[in-house]
């Protein structure tokens, strides 16, 4: 997964290197593809709930909470296997942001696989385009954000990788959904759950305080934040 970190007027590249080091450490621990990752050992039964690291326990607990809050549409479990990637991606971005901030960087953006975290302690406004899933050259909408997060879920890049836990089949009722709000972890969880829900997903997001959504169906773009774009120009709290 491509990751981009932008820090305006960066004077010391070791700051960004430290953020990438944190991301690589998270990948080594939580990757479902690396056979020696803690997650892979857990799935093979070599580790149990008692012998897991504090971070893995935290993530599994957070995934269970997210599953409850989304009525099961966000789930890290499929059969006997656990894959918390849908939660870990947003959490990893937040962790990289914490590294940057611990080193004095308060203005930055982090992009990873359709998710973006933006922070600004000055007059810096981050410009973000929402891509049309049917035409990569077309931008459906543009956001101007000082402090906020954007998360997009869809099957147009990686195929049917998001499963509807209710039907046990790939979610395909909509093409994509983009969620915008103050927290990257919550935005990522909501985007995944809402995509699995299909057309009713945007109404689910609308019920969440401080979060808005844009859904692309095969028939029409349902846009809940076009009319309120001024809110984002001013910056999320």
N, C-alpha and C positions, 0 to 999 in steps of 0.2 A: 504494500500500500504506500503510495506516494505521500510524503508529509512535507509541508512547506512552513517554515517559520520566518516571519518578517518582523524585524525590529528596526524602526527608523533611526538613522544616525547612530548605529551600533559602533562602539569604539573598541570593544573587546570580544572577539569571536568565541572565546572560551565560554561565554555566557550561553550562546546558542548550542555549543558542543555539549554543555552540561544538560541542556534540555533534551537533546537527541540521545544522550547516554541514558537518561531516565526512560525514554521511550523504548530503547533497545532492551533495557532490563525488564520492563513490563512485558515486552514481547517474549523474551526468554522464559518468563514465569507463566504467562497465561496463554501462549500459543497452543491451539488445538492441533497444529501441524508438526510441531517439534516433539519428537518422541521422549525427550528428556525434560520437557517442561513440567512444572508442578501440576498443571492441569491434566496433562497426558497421564502422569503417574496416578493422579486421583481417579481418572476414568478407567484405568486398568486395575484399580483396587489396591495399588501399592501404598496409597495413602488414604486415610479416612478423615472424617470430620474432626477427630481429636488430634491428629498428627499434622494437619495443614498449618501453613504459616498464618500469622495474624492477617496479612493482606488478603490471602485467598479466602479466609473465613469471612472477612469484611465484604468481599465481592459477592460471595455466594448468598450472604444474608441480604445484601442490597438487591440482588436479583430476585430473591423471594419476595421482598417488599414491593418491587416494581411489578412483579406478576400479580400480586394482590391488588395493587392500585389500578391496574389496567384490565381487570377481570380476566386475566389469563392470556391476553393477547400478546403481552411481552413475556417470553419464557426462555430461560437459559437451558431448559432440559428438553431433549428429544429422545424418547425411548429411555434407554439406560445411560445415555451419554449427556454430559454437561458441556455446553459451549457458551460461556458468558461474554463472547466477543461483542454482542450488541450493547452491553453495558460498559465493558472494558474500554472500548474505543473512546467514548466520551470522557470516561474517567481518566484515561491516559492523556488526553488533550488537556484536561484540567490539571493533571499532575505536572505536565510540561510547563503550563502557565505558572504554577506555583514555583517551579525552579527559576523561571525568568524573574518573577517578582521578588524572590528571595535574594536575587543578585542586583536588585535595584531597578529592574526594567518594568515600568508601569504602562508602557504603550507598546503593543505588539499584536500580531495576528498569528494564529496557528490553523493551518488547513490540513485535514486528514480524511481522505475518502468520503468527500461530500459533507463533512462537518467543519464548521469554522467557529473559532473563538476569537473575539475582538476585544481589546482593551485599549483605553486611551485616558491618559491623565492630563492631556493638553487639549488643543483645538483640533487634533487629528480626527478625521472622520473616515471610516473604512467603507469603501464602495464594494458592494457584493451583487453579482448578477445571478439570477435564478434561471438555470438552463432549461430549455424546452427538451423533454426526454425524447421527443420524436425528431428533433432537429438540433444537433449540437451547435450549429452556427447561430441559433436564435435565442435571444434572451427574453424570457417572459416578463420579468420584472426586475427592478433594481432597488436595492436597499442601501440606505446610508446609516451606518451604525457606529456609535462611539464605543459603547460598552454593551455587549450582548453576544448571543450565540445563534448559529444557524445550523440546522441538521436536516439532511435530505435522505429519504429512504425510497428505494425503487428497485426494480429488477432489470432496468434497461442497460445497465453496465455489466452486471455479473450473472444475469439470468435469474432463474427462480430460486434464489437462495433464502428468501424470507418465507417461512412457512406459517400458514394460518393454523394456530394450535387447535382451533375448533374443528377444522376439516382435515387436518394433517396433510394438506396439499399446499403447493406454492401459492402465495397470495398473488392474484392477478386482476383484481377488480378495478384497480386504478393503476396509472403508469408511474406516478411518483407523488410524494407529499413532502413539503418543506415546512419545518416548524421553526419559529423564531421566538426567542425569549431570553431571560437573563442568565440561565445556567446551561452549560453545554451538556452535562450529564442528563438532566431532565429533558432537554430538547431532543437529545438522541433517543432516549427511551420512548418519548412520546411519538417521535417520527416512526420508529419501528412498529410500535403498537398500532398507531393509526393506519399505517400501510397495511398491516395484517387485517385490520377491521374492514378495509375497503372504503366504500363511499361514505359510510357513517363515521369514518375516522376524523374528518374535519370537524364534525359536531362534537366529538369527544374532546378534541384539542380546545375548542372554543370554551369548554366548561372549565378549563384549567386557568387559574389566575396568572396573568402576565404572559400568556403564550398565545400565539396566533399561527395560522397555517395557510398554505397554498397547496391545493390538490390538483393534479392533472389526471383527468379521466380520458377515456377514448372519445368521449363526445364533446367535452367542454372543460375549460379551466375554471374550477371553483376557487375563487380568490377571496379570502377573508381579510387580507390586509392591504389590498390596493387602496381602499377608501381611507385607510388610517395610516398611510405611509408617513405622514408628518410625525407621528409618534416615534418612528424609528429615525427620522432625520434629527430629532432632538436627542436621541440616544436613550437606550434602555437604562433603568436604574441599576 
